[in-house]
C-alpha cells in the first residue's frame, strides 16, 4: 500500500489534470483512501514501466488509484505528463503533512484491497515488445 494524505493526493491529481477527482479526494472516506493506496501500490509494481524499465512515479500511481476509485473504473489520466504547480509555502507543507491518515486500518486490509480484474487488465504491464 502507498499512503498519502488527502492534500498531497489532491496536488498530484491537479498535476495530472484530474480536477474532478482532486475535488473529490479531499472529502473521500478512509475506506476510499485505503483502496486508492492499494491500487496505487499494485500499479506502481505491476503496471506500465518507463522506457528505461523503471516503475512509474509514485504521484502518478496515486493519481491513477484515485481516478479508479472515484470513477469506479480504470482509464488513462487526462495528462500524460505532470503540470508544474507553484511551490507550496512552508505553512501549507506542514498542514498537508499533519493531515490524518487511517494508518491502523491500513495494516488490516489485504494487499490488493480494491483491485479488480478490470483494473489489472487495463494497467498490467504488457512486457517488452517482441
C-alpha positions as semicolon CSV with decimal commas, in nm:
position;residue;x (nm);y (nm);z (nm)
1;X;0,000;0,000;0,000
2;X;0,113;0,353;-0,072
3;X;-0,004;0,600;0,187
4;X;-0,057;0,970;0,126
5;X;-0,262;1,248;0,280
6;X;-0,565;1,384;0,101
7;X;-0,388;1,718;0,047
8;X;-0,092;1,551;-0,123
9;X;-0,326;1,338;-0,336
10;X;-0,517;1,648;-0,440
11;X;-0,193;1,808;-0,556
12;X;-0,093;1,500;-0,760
13;X;-0,437;1,491;-0,922
14;X;-0,421;1,859;-1,021
15;X;-0,075;1,799;-1,170
16;X;-0,224;1,531;-1,396
17;X;-0,528;1,739;-1,496
18;X;-0,777;1,541;-1,285
19;X;-0,967;1,833;-1,133
20;X;-1,291;1,644;-1,053
21;X;-1,102;1,371;-0,868
22;X;-0,894;1,640;-0,693
23;X;-1,214;1,797;-0,557
24;X;-1,347;1,455;-0,452
25;X;-1,034;1,328;-0,276
26;X;-1,033;1,597;-0,007
27;X;-1,359;1,453;0,131
28;X;-1,325;1,085;0,036
29;X;-1,382;0,825;0,307
30;X;-1,099;0,647;0,485
31;X;-1,203;0,328;0,305
32;X;-1,173;0,500;-0,034
33;X;-0,834;0,639;0,069
34;X;-0,712;0,289;0,158
35;X;-0,847;0,140;-0,166
36;X;-0,676;0,401;-0,384
37;X;-0,349;0,345;-0,194
38;X;-0,369;-0,029;-0,260
39;X;-0,442;0,027;-0,628
40;X;-0,150;0,273;-0,649
41;X;0,079;0,012;-0,492
42;X;-0,024;-0,254;-0,745
43;X;0,005;-0,017;-1,042
44;X;0,348;0,102;-0,930
45;X;0,477;-0,257;-0,917
46;X;0,289;-0,434;-1,194
47;X;0,171;-0,151;-1,416
48;X;0,345;0,003;-1,715
49;X;0,709;0,091;-1,673
50;X;0,907;0,376;-1,824
51;X;1,117;0,322;-2,138
52;X;1,421;0,278;-1,911
53;X;1,244;-0,007;-1,731
54;X;1,181;0,186;-1,410
55;X;0,841;0,176;-1,247
56;X;0,612;0,478;-1,274
57;X;0,637;0,771;-1,036
58;X;0,453;0,735;-0,704
59;X;0,249;1,052;-0,766
60;X;0,123;0,914;-1,096
61;X;0,035;0,579;-0,938
62;X;-0,158;0,760;-0,663
63;X;-0,344;0,970;-0,922
64;X;-0,436;0,653;-1,114
65;X;-0,561;0,489;-0,794
66;X;-0,771;0,794;-0,708
67;X;-0,929;0,807;-1,054
68;X;-1,010;0,433;-1,040
69;X;-1,183;0,467;-0,703
70;X;-1,357;0,796;-0,785
71;X;-1,494;0,683;-1,122
72;X;-1,532;0,314;-1,045
73;X;-1,326;0,204;-1,344
74;X;-0,976;0,246;-1,485
75;X;-0,873;0,492;-1,753
76;X;-0,566;0,688;-1,853
77;X;-0,504;1,016;-1,677
78;X;-0,603;1,340;-1,850
79;X;-0,236;1,440;-1,878
80;X;0,049;1,201;-1,952
81;X;0,299;1,446;-1,804
82;X;0,264;1,649;-1,487
83;X;0,175;2,015;-1,498
84;X;0,415;2,222;-1,286
85;X;0,239;2,377;-0,990
86;X;0,362;2,665;-0,775
87;X;0,578;2,568;-0,479
88;X;0,393;2,517;-0,153
89;X;0,453;2,755;0,132
90;X;0,611;2,607;0,444
91;X;0,278;2,652;0,624
92;X;0,091;2,462;0,352
93;X;0,352;2,184;0,358
94;X;0,312;2,148;0,734
95;X;-0,067;2,143;0,702
96;X;-0,058;1,867;0,439
97;X;0,192;1,660;0,638
98;X;-0,020;1,683;0,953
99;X;-0,346;1,566;0,792
100;X;-0,490;1,248;0,944
101;X;-0,439;0,912;0,774
102;X;-0,605;0,581;0,874
103;X;-0,273;0,409;0,947
104;X;-0,408;0,147;1,189
105;X;-0,673;0,036;0,938
106;X;-0,410;0,014;0,662
107;X;-0,239;-0,272;0,850
108;X;-0,557;-0,480;0,849
109;X;-0,654;-0,476;0,481
110;X;-0,541;-0,722;0,213
111;X;-0,256;-0,615;-0,014
112;X;-0,477;-0,594;-0,324
113;X;-0,767;-0,421;-0,147
114;X;-0,986;-0,251;-0,405
115;X;-0,820;-0,418;-0,704
116;X;-1,050;-0,558;-0,971
117;X;-0,980;-0,774;-1,274
118;X;-1,076;-0,474;-1,488
119;X;-0,808;-0,257;-1,326
120;X;-0,548;-0,535;-1,356
121;X;-0,624;-0,594;-1,723
122;X;-0,621;-0,223;-1,805
123;X;-0,299;-0,134;-1,619
124;X;-0,094;-0,457;-1,635
125;X;0,248;-0,410;-1,793
126;X;0,233;-0,587;-2,130
127;X;0,605;-0,665;-2,106
128;X;0,872;-0,593;-2,363
129;X;0,769;-0,564;-2,728
130;X;0,869;-0,864;-2,938
